[in-house]
Structure formats: C-alpha cells, structure tokens
Amino acid sequence: MKNKRNVLYGLAVIMVGLIYFLVQVQQKNGTHRTSFSGEWRAKESIAMGGNVVCCYNSGDRMLAKTMKIAEQVNFLTVEVSSSFPGAAPVTSQEKMAFDGKAGKIDYGPGRGKTFTVKLSADGQTMTVSSTVRLTMAGQKQAFVYVTEVWKLSNDGRSISVQTSAKSSLIGSERSWKTVFDRVG
C-alpha cells in the first residue's frame, strides 16, 4: 500500500513538473515574437527606390520615408506623412487587413489603388499586392502592378521591403529593396 502511494506521489510530481515546463516554454515563445508595430525610418521611400511611378499623391504610403505601424490581430494600421519634393507633407492612414479582401484607396477620377495583404503563419513576412491606376494626359488609363514582400528581421530592428513593379506604360519589370530601421 505504501509503495502504491509513493508511485502515485512520484507520478503526480512528474506531471506537475512537466506541465510547469511546457507552460514556461510556451510563454517564452510568445514573448519573443517580434512585431511590425513601432516607428520605422528609411533613407528613401519604397516608391523612389525603384524609380517607378507607383504613387501619385502626397500622403501615399509608398512615398513615405517614415511609417508608424500599429499591429493588431487581423490588420496593420500604417500612418505616414509624405509629399513630393517642394510640396507640403500630407498625413494619411492605411489599414492593411489580413483577411484577403481587397482594400481600396480612391484619389479621385481615374486615380487610386486596390490591394490585398497576406501575413505569413509566423507573422514575420507580409506580402502586399497592389494595382495602381493612373489617368495620363489625354485621358489614357495606365496601370502599375506592385508586389511588396515585407520581412521583419529576427531581432525586430528592421523591415526589409523587396518590391517589384510592372507598368502598362513601360512594360518591363523593375525590382528593388528598401530597408526601414526601427526608430528608438
């Protein structure tokens, strides 16, 4: 009888220890995950790195050198202030939802963009696919197809944005990389 009690007591201690260990491992994994949230700064904007017309309004995220990002469970909110040279900065906010539904920004007749956002399972890579529409002189409609792959560094100190764009005007595809560093 005494041996049975000692065996049950030993098993109970082992089970408590195992549960404690698993809880600790799970907590460490959860707290070490880096996030896109924060303020980020680059030497040049995403749009200017490829020298391709993929934005056309002051305040567009693609034109910004600094971004403030707030990451939520199902979306990011990106706040920027940007402008073309010689123009006053314009502040804007873009909600980038991970639900696969197309977001839309309308800048007026014949100008705007639609986009979808996909977040990787580990939350460290985000792909933004956009179609930008422009109305050129003479009322000719042009399109620019842009893909941005955002990768958060393991230490959470930088975001590299690998961008490729193809225009219906130019025809050839251009690719470039922009790196944003965490501010502070």
Buried (B, 14 or more C-beta within 10 A) or exposed (E): EEEEEEEEEEEEEEEEEEEEEEEEEEEEEEEEEBEBBBBBBBEEBBBBBBEBBBBBBBBBBBBBBBBBBBBEEEBBBBBBBBBBEEEEEBEBEBEBBBEEEBBEBEBEEBBBBBBBBEBEEEBBEBBBBBBBBBBEEEEEEBEBBBBBBBBBBEEBEBBBBBBBBBBEEEEEEBEBEBBBEBEE
